[in-house]
Amino acid sequence: PFPAHFVLDALDHTDDDSGWSSLSAFGSYLNKLQPDFDPRNFGYKKLSDLVKARSDLFEVDERKTAAGNKQVYLRAKKQT
């Protein structure tokens, strides 16, 4: 089963004042808490694929950097 509580707890520790976390900070924290966490164990090649697919848990925002690259940000989806 997917460890929703674990990933949401990790997200809570990496978000900024507005509730958003960069995917890189989130991934680093996940790895620090549980080094064997791997999105491939849940059917996804990359962490970004996992968070985009789990729209029940995450809101995702792709932002362009000054260099023109995309950076992925995520936050916990508000539960209704």
C-alpha positions in Angstrom: 0.0 0.0 0.0 1.0 3.6 -0.7 2.3 5.3 2.5 0.1 8.4 2.2 0.6 9.4 5.9 4.4 9.2 5.5 4.6 11.3 2.4 2.2 13.9 3.7 4.2 14.2 6.9 7.4 14.7 4.9 5.6 17.4 2.8 4.5 19.1 6.0 8.2 19.4 7.0 9.4 20.9 3.7 6.6 23.4 2.8 7.1 27.2 3.0 4.8 29.8 4.6 2.4 29.5 1.7 2.1 25.7 1.9 4.2 24.9 -1.2 7.3 22.7 -1.3 9.7 22.3 -4.1 9.9 18.7 -5.4 13.6 18.6 -4.8 13.3 19.6 -1.1 10.4 17.1 -0.7 12.4 14.3 -2.4 15.5 15.0 -0.3 13.5 14.9 2.9 11.8 11.7 1.9 15.2 10.2 1.2 16.5 11.4 4.6 13.5 9.8 6.5 13.3 6.6 4.6 16.4 6.0 2.3 14.8 3.0 0.6 11.7 5.0 -0.5 11.5 4.6 -4.3 8.7 5.8 -6.5 9.3 2.8 -8.8 8.0 0.6 -6.0 4.6 2.2 -6.6 4.7 2.0 -10.4 6.3 5.4 -11.2 9.6 6.1 -12.9 10.2 9.4 -11.1 9.0 11.2 -8.0 7.4 13.9 -10.2 5.3 11.3 -12.0 4.1 9.9 -8.6 3.0 13.3 -7.2 1.3 14.3 -10.5 -0.6 11.0 -10.6 -1.7 11.2 -6.9 -4.1 14.2 -7.4 -6.0 12.9 -4.5 -3.1 13.9 -2.2 -1.2 16.6 -4.0 -1.7 19.9 -5.9 1.1 20.4 -8.4 2.4 23.6 -9.8 5.0 23.7 -12.6 6.8 27.1 -12.5 9.3 28.5 -14.9 12.6 29.6 -13.5 14.5 32.7 -14.7 16.7 30.4 -16.8 13.6 29.0 -18.5 13.6 25.6 -16.8 10.5 24.1 -15.1 10.5 23.5 -11.4 7.8 21.4 -9.8 6.1 22.6 -6.6 3.6 20.7 -4.6 1.3 21.0 -1.6 -1.1 18.8 0.2 -4.5 18.8 -1.3 -7.1 20.3 1.0 -9.4 17.5 2.3 -13.1 18.2 2.1 
